């Protein structure tokens, strides 16, 4: 077992099982962190949930940084969420912008527009 794994294991032992640790973080801080991330992401709740999941995963991997006190965990988690959002914004800046292709009419569009302009005599509907 590596020193890092041993440290992580010791910290998790202090918090209970890994599942209890993660569940505790979600229960205690999840809604606040999600709202914070969504606000930083301009209201993108789906991305905010992804950021929360990554932050909790990092907390689990670095459980030794959190001493089991909610006062210790909250600032660490908020800092992690903020850094993840900054990384997200930086990644979006270096990616090329998505270009939407202009709509090219196909045979179905031509058929629909042609049928819309045809007048059907009232006698057909009777």
N, CA, C and O of each residue as an XYZ file, in Angstrom:
504
protein
N       0.848     -1.186      0.000
C       0.000      0.000      0.000
C       0.886      1.239      0.000
O       1.816      1.337      0.800
N       0.604      2.186     -0.891
C       1.411      3.400     -0.964
C       1.078      4.316      0.209
O       0.056      4.156      0.876
N       1.976      5.289      0.444
C       1.741      6.241      1.529
C       0.464      7.029      1.299
O      -0.284      7.306      2.236
N       0.218      7.393      0.032
C      -0.979      8.170     -0.300
C      -2.241      7.356     -0.016
O      -3.201      7.877      0.554
N      -2.244      6.081     -0.410
C      -3.391      5.221     -0.156
C      -3.589      5.040      1.338
O      -4.719      5.032      1.826
N      -2.492      4.896      2.059
C      -2.591      4.740      3.511
C      -3.179      5.993      4.149
O      -4.038      5.906      5.027
N      -2.710      7.164      3.702
C      -3.258      8.413      4.247
C      -4.739      8.531      3.939
O      -5.530      8.891      4.811
N      -5.124      8.226      2.690
C      -6.520      8.282      2.278
C      -7.328      7.298      3.118
O      -8.417      7.629      3.586
N      -6.802      6.099      3.306
C      -7.490      5.098      4.106
C      -7.670      5.539      5.547
O      -8.725      5.318      6.141
N      -6.640      6.165      6.113
C      -6.746      6.654      7.490
C      -7.812      7.739      7.602
O      -8.597      7.754      8.550
N      -7.832      8.638      6.632
C      -8.828      9.709      6.663
C     -10.233      9.142      6.495
O     -11.165      9.578      7.171
N     -10.390      8.161      5.587
C     -11.707      7.563      5.398
C     -12.128      6.781      6.625
O     -13.309      6.751      6.970
N     -11.173      6.147      7.287
C     -11.509      5.432      8.518
C     -12.069      6.404      9.549
O     -12.963      6.055     10.320
N     -11.543      7.617      9.559
C     -12.028      8.631     10.483
C     -13.460      9.040     10.117
O     -14.245      9.391     10.997
N     -13.805      8.997      8.814
C     -15.123      9.413      8.332
C     -16.093      8.248      8.178
O     -17.271      8.479      7.907
N     -15.651      7.027      8.338
C     -16.478      5.855      8.053
C     -16.097      5.308      6.695
O     -15.002      5.589      6.207
N     -16.965      4.538      6.073
C     -16.661      3.970      4.766
C     -16.643      5.074      3.711
O     -17.132      6.180      3.944
N     -16.078      4.761      2.561
C     -16.044      5.730      1.465
C     -17.430      6.159      1.060
O     -17.659      7.333      0.767
N     -18.377      5.204      1.038
C     -19.750      5.537      0.676
C     -20.376      6.479      1.693
O     -21.071      7.423      1.318
N     -20.138      6.234      2.966
C     -20.669      7.126      4.012
C     -20.052      8.515      3.903
O     -20.730      9.524      4.097
N     -18.765      8.556      3.591
C     -18.063      9.827      3.440
C     -18.679     10.651      2.309
O     -18.993     11.829      2.481
N     -18.846     10.010      1.153
C     -19.408     10.708     -0.009
C     -20.848     11.112      0.248
O     -21.238     12.240     -0.056
N     -21.645     10.205      0.807
C     -23.038     10.516      1.107
C     -23.133     11.688      2.084
O     -23.993     12.557      1.944
N     -22.242     11.700      3.071
C     -22.216     12.801      4.034
C     -21.900     14.131      3.380
O     -22.506     15.152      3.707
N     -20.936     14.120      2.444
C     -20.600     15.364      1.738
C     -21.775     15.865      0.914
O     -22.091     17.055      0.924
N     -22.426     14.940      0.192
C     -23.595     15.336     -0.610
C     -24.713     15.866      0.284
O     -25.307     16.903     -0.012
N     -24.997     15.165      1.369
C     -26.089     15.580      2.253
C     -25.812     16.932      2.893
O     -26.695     17.786      2.969
N     -24.586     17.117      3.349
C     -24.238     18.332      4.085
C     -24.023     19.543      3.176
O     -24.416     20.656      3.526
N     -23.404     19.335      2.016
C     -22.959     20.468      1.199
C     -23.489     20.482     -0.226
O     -23.317     21.478     -0.929
N     -24.128     19.409     -0.672
C     -24.499     19.249     -2.075
C     -25.344     20.374     -2.643
O     -25.015     20.917     -3.698
N     -26.417     20.733     -1.971
C     -27.315     21.746     -2.541
C     -26.641     23.116     -2.612
O     -26.803     23.833     -3.600
N     -25.890     23.484     -1.579
C     -25.199     24.783     -1.611
C     -24.147     24.827     -2.712
O     -24.020     25.815     -3.435
N     -23.396     23.733     -2.825
C     -22.353     23.691     -3.848
C     -22.936     23.711     -5.253
O     -22.382     24.352     -6.146
N     -24.048     23.016     -5.456
C     -24.685     23.003     -6.774
C     -25.191     24.402     -7.134
O     -25.005     24.857     -8.263
N     -25.826     25.078     -6.187
C     -26.296     26.449     -6.453
C     -25.125     27.382     -6.768
O     -25.204     28.207     -7.678
N     -24.044     27.241     -6.007
C     -22.853     28.064     -6.216
C     -22.278     27.817     -7.610
O     -21.979     28.762     -8.341
N     -22.127     26.545     -7.974
C     -21.582     26.208     -9.287
C     -22.501     26.700    -10.402
O     -22.026     27.234    -11.404
N     -23.806     26.527    -10.236
C     -24.759     26.983    -11.251
C     -24.676     28.493    -11.437
O     -24.751     28.993    -12.559
N     -24.522     29.209    -10.338
C     -24.397     30.667    -10.428
C     -23.125     31.047    -11.202
O     -23.146     31.954    -12.034
N     -22.020     30.345    -10.920
C     -20.771     30.627    -11.620
C     -20.828     30.228    -13.089
O     -20.125     30.800    -13.923
N     -21.668     29.243    -13.402
C     -21.779     28.730    -14.767
C     -22.930     29.374    -15.542
O     -23.329     28.867    -16.591
N     -23.453     30.463    -15.046
C     -24.513     31.178    -15.761
C     -25.826     30.433    -15.787
O     -26.595     30.582    -16.736
N     -26.111     29.625    -14.758
C     -27.389     28.928    -14.660
C     -27.412     27.553    -15.297
O     -28.484     26.960    -15.423
N     -26.265     27.025    -15.702
C     -26.205     25.694    -16.309
C     -26.202     24.636    -15.200
O     -25.147     24.263    -14.686
N     -27.400     24.161    -14.839
C     -27.547     23.227    -13.721
C     -26.952     21.855    -14.025
O     -26.435     21.192    -13.127
N     -27.020     21.431    -15.272
C     -26.444     20.131    -15.625
C     -24.926     20.148    -15.443
O     -24.348     19.209    -14.895
N     -24.299     21.204    -15.899
C     -22.850     21.331    -15.729
C     -22.513     21.502    -14.250
O     -21.488     20.998    -13.789
N     -23.349     22.197    -13.514
C     -23.116     22.380    -12.077
C     -23.132     21.038    -11.345
O     -22.327     20.815    -10.441
N     -24.035     20.155    -11.729
C     -24.078     18.829    -11.118
C     -22.827     18.029    -11.451
O     -22.319     17.285    -10.612
N     -22.329     18.182    -12.676
C     -21.083     17.512    -13.052
C     -19.910     18.043    -12.225
O     -19.053     17.275    -11.787
N     -19.881     19.349    -12.019
C     -18.823     19.957    -11.217
C     -18.904     19.452     -9.780
O     -17.879     19.140     -9.172
N     -20.118     19.372     -9.233
C     -20.280     18.860     -7.869
C     -19.764     17.432     -7.762
O     -19.062     17.089     -6.810
N     -20.107     16.611     -8.727
C     -19.657     15.218     -8.705
C     -18.126     15.148     -8.731
O     -17.531     14.361     -7.995
N     -17.499     15.953     -9.563
C     -16.040     15.958     -9.630
C     -15.432     16.472     -8.322
O     -14.416     15.949     -7.865
N     -16.046     17.485     -7.722
C     -15.536     18.024     -6.458
C     -15.612     16.979     -5.349
O     -14.676     16.846     -4.561
N     -16.707     16.245     -5.282
C     -16.855     15.215     -4.247
C     -15.880     14.069     -4.507
O     -15.330     13.497     -3.565
N     -15.664     13.733     -5.770
C     -14.680     12.693     -6.100
C     -13.287     13.121     -5.654
O     -12.532     12.319     -5.105
N     -12.951     14.379     -5.889
C     -11.646     14.885     -5.442
C     -11.555     14.909     -3.930
O     -10.493     14.638     -3.370
N     -12.649     15.228     -3.262
C     -12.644     15.204     -1.801
C     -12.395     13.788     -1.293
O     -11.669     13.588     -0.320
N     -12.993     12.822     -1.950
C     -12.789     11.425     -1.563
C     -11.331     11.021     -1.772
O     -10.739     10.340     -0.935
N     -10.758     11.453     -2.906
C      -9.367     11.119     -3.191
C      -8.398     11.833     -2.241
O      -7.298     11.343     -1.983
N      -8.810     12.979     -1.730
C      -7.966     13.774     -0.832
C      -8.620     13.903      0.537
O      -8.621     14.977      1.139
N      -9.170     12.805      1.017
C      -9.901     12.839      2.288
C      -9.018     13.281      3.449
O      -9.515     13.774      4.462
N      -7.712     13.106      3.298
C      -6.814     13.532      4.374
C      -6.786     15.051      4.529
O      -6.358     15.551      5.569
N      -7.232     15.791      3.518
C      -7.278     17.254      3.601
C      -8.475     17.737      4.413
O      -8.527     18.893      4.833
N      -9.429     16.847      4.626
C     -10.648     17.195      5.369
C     -10.610     16.440      6.688
O     -10.581     15.210      6.696
N     -10.610     17.152      7.783
C     -10.442     16.533      9.093
C     -11.733     16.048      9.727
O     -11.760     15.763     10.925
N     -12.796     15.950      8.957
C     -14.051     15.461      9.511
C     -14.941     16.548     10.069
O     -16.079     16.282     10.456
N     -14.450     17.746     10.116
C     -15.221     18.872     10.625
C     -15.889     19.564      9.444
O     -15.237     19.859      8.443
N     -17.189     19.823      9.561
C     -17.915     20.481      8.467
C     -17.303     21.839      8.159
O     -17.312     22.282      7.011
N     -16.776     22.494      9.175
C     -16.117     23.777      8.972
C     -14.875     23.657      8.115
O     -14.516     24.599      7.409
N     -14.208     22.505      8.167
C     -13.025     22.254      7.351
C     -13.414     21.871      5.926
O     -12.762     22.297      4.973
N     -14.461     21.077      5.774
C     -14.844     20.544      4.464
C     -15.428     21.632      3.564
O     -15.114     21.682      2.374
N     -16.253     22.484      4.105
C     -16.961     23.459      3.268
C     -16.019     24.378      2.486
O     -16.179     24.498      1.271
N     -15.051     25.027      3.125
C     -14.163     25.896      2.334
C     -13.361     25.119      1.290
O     -13.135     25.610      0.184
N     -12.936     23.917      1.641
C     -12.179     23.091      0.691
C     -13.039     22.773     -0.519
O     -12.572     22.873     -1.654
N     -14.284     22.392     -0.292
C     -15.191     22.039     -1.380
C     -15.535     23.255     -2.242
O     -15.557     23.152     -3.468
N     -15.801     24.395     -1.621
C     -16.128     25.595     -2.393
C     -14.933     26.033     -3.245
O     -15.105     26.454     -4.389
N     -13.733     25.933     -2.691
C     -12.539     26.270     -3.461
C     -12.374     25.318     -4.634
O     -12.032     25.742     -5.738
N     -12.613     24.039     -4.401
C     -12.502     23.040     -5.468
C     -13.530     23.298     -6.561
O     -13.204     23.213     -7.745
N     -14.760     23.611     -6.184
C     -15.808     23.914     -7.172
C     -15.416     25.136     -7.989
O     -15.550     25.132     -9.213
N     -14.939     26.170     -7.332
C     -14.533     27.390     -8.050
C     -13.421     27.089     -9.041
O     -13.449     27.575    -10.172
N     -12.442     26.290     -8.627
C     -11.331     25.950     -9.522
C     -11.814     25.100    -10.705
O     -11.346     25.279    -11.829
N     -12.735     24.192    -10.455
C     -13.280     23.370    -11.544
C     -14.038     24.230    -12.552
O     -13.947     23.999    -13.758
N     -14.781     25.213    -12.067
C     -15.517     26.112    -12.966
C     -14.541     26.960    -13.783
O     -14.752     27.172    -14.977
N     -13.474     27.444    -13.143
C     -12.459     28.208    -13.874
C     -11.843     27.331    -14.958
O     -11.657     27.782    -16.088
N     -11.529     26.090    -14.625
C     -10.993     25.160    -15.627
C     -11.982     24.959    -16.779
O     -11.590     24.897    -17.944
N     -13.263     24.858    -16.435
C     -14.304     24.694    -17.463
C     -14.322     25.898    -18.406
O     -14.382     25.729    -19.624
N     -14.271     27.113    -17.849
C     -14.283     28.323    -18.675
C     -13.033     28.400    -19.552
O     -13.117     28.784    -20.718
N     -11.892     28.042    -19.002
C     -10.657     28.067    -19.781
C     -10.721     27.066    -20.928
O     -10.300     27.369    -22.044
N     -11.242     25.888    -20.659
C     -11.344     24.866    -21.701
C     -12.265     25.324    -22.824
O     -11.995     25.055    -23.994
N     -13.348     26.013    -22.481
C     -14.272     26.501    -23.505
C     -13.637     27.579    -24.363
O     -13.961     27.697    -25.545
N     -12.731     28.374    -23.784
C     -12.085     29.445    -24.552
C     -11.125     28.899    -25.601
O     -10.990     29.481    -26.677
N     -10.458     27.790    -25.301
C      -9.476     27.276    -26.259
C     -10.107     26.387    -27.323
O      -9.508     26.164    -28.374
N     -11.298     25.881    -27.068
C     -11.990     25.082    -28.077
C     -12.577     26.011    -29.134
O     -13.034     27.108    -28.812
N     -12.568     25.581    -30.384
C     -13.200     26.427    -31.412
C     -14.708     26.520    -31.174
O     -15.341     25.586    -30.682
N     -15.243     27.645    -31.528
C     -16.683     27.844    -31.359
C     -17.440     26.880    -32.260
O     -17.004     26.550    -33.363
N     -18.574     26.445    -31.761
C     -19.402     25.558    -32.567
C     -20.055     26.367    -33.681
O     -20.661     27.410    -33.439
N     -19.922     25.878    -34.872
C     -20.542     26.533    -36.022
C     -21.775     25.749    -36.425
O     -21.731     24.532    -36.603
N     -22.851     26.456    -36.562
C     -24.065     25.811    -37.047
C     -24.086     25.927    -38.553
O     -23.887     27.001    -39.120
N     -24.329     24.804    -39.184
C     -24.421     24.797    -40.638
C     -25.743     25.415    -41.067
O     -26.763     25.231    -40.402
N     -25.730     26.139    -42.162
C     -27.000     26.701    -42.632
C     -27.925     25.564    -43.053
O     -27.477     24.512    -43.508
N     -29.205     25.796    -42.893
C     -30.181     24.784    -43.265
C     -30.234     24.665    -44.784
O     -30.469     25.644    -45.492
N     -30.011     23.455    -45.264
C     -30.080     23.184    -46.698
C     -31.363     22.411    -46.936
O     -31.524     21.306    -46.419
N     -32.272     22.974    -47.706
C     -33.529     22.277    -47.937
C     -33.295     20.947    -48.657
O     -32.476     20.851    -49.570
N     -34.023     19.944    -48.227
C     -33.931     18.648    -48.894
C     -35.263     18.354    -49.586
O     -36.138     19.218    -49.645
N     -35.413     17.147    -50.102
C     -36.621     16.778    -50.847
C     -37.866     16.871    -49.971
O     -38.922     17.280    -50.452
N     -37.765     16.505    -48.712
C     -38.927     16.562    -47.819
C     -39.379     17.996    -47.615
O     -40.578     18.272    -47.595
N     -38.418     18.923    -47.462
C     -38.779     20.335    -47.313
C     -39.474     20.855    -48.567
O     -40.449     21.601    -48.476
N     -38.976     20.462    -49.731
C     -39.578     20.902    -50.992
C     -40.996     20.368    -51.126
O     -41.896     21.082    -51.569
N     -41.193     19.109    -50.743
C     -42.520     18.502    -50.830
C     -43.495     19.187    -49.880
O     -44.637     19.459    -50.250
N     -43.050     19.463    -48.665
C     -43.925     20.130    -47.696
C     -44.297     21.536    -48.144
O     -45.455     21.938    -48.034
N     -43.328     22.282    -48.647
C     -43.656     23.648    -49.067
C     -44.537     23.636    -50.315
O     -45.391     24.510    -50.470
N     -44.347     22.672    -51.201
C     -45.196     22.574    -52.395
C     -46.615     22.193    -52.011
O     -47.575     22.734    -52.560
N     -46.756     21.258    -51.063
C     -48.104     20.834    -50.675
C     -48.819     21.906    -49.871
O     -50.050     21.940    -49.845
N     -48.074     22.776    -49.217
C     -48.704     23.851    -48.459
C     -49.299     24.903    -49.374
O     -50.252     25.592    -49.011
N     -48.730     25.019    -50.557
C     -49.225     26.052    -51.469
C     -50.344     25.544    -52.385
O     -50.936     26.331    -53.124
N     -50.635     24.260    -52.347
C     -51.690     23.695    -53.201
C     -53.024     23.856    -52.493
O     -53.161     23.531    -51.313
N     -53.996     24.359    -53.222
C     -55.339     24.499    -52.660
C     -56.139     23.259    -53.015
O     -56.210     22.844    -54.172
N     -56.731     22.691    -51.995
C     -57.564     21.506    -52.210
C     -59.015     21.978    -52.277
O     -59.480     22.681    -51.380
N     -59.728     21.596    -53.331
C     -61.126     22.031    -53.459
C     -61.964     21.489    -52.296
O     -61.719     20.400    -51.777
N     -62.933     22.269    -51.921
C     -63.786     21.892    -50.802
C     -64.543     20.602    -51.080
O     -64.894     19.883    -50.144
N     -64.801     20.296    -52.339
C     -65.537     19.077    -52.674
C     -64.759     17.819    -52.299
O     -65.366     16.772    -52.075
N     -63.444     17.896    -52.226
C     -62.619     16.733    -51.857
C     -62.857     16.371    -50.382
O     -62.826     15.194    -50.023
N     -63.086     17.347    -49.555
C     -63.234     17.118    -48.116
C     -64.612     16.596    -47.744
O     -64.812     16.164    -46.609
N     -65.566     16.622    -48.662
C     -66.926     16.209    -48.329
C     -67.114     14.755    -48.484
O     -68.208     14.244    -48.242
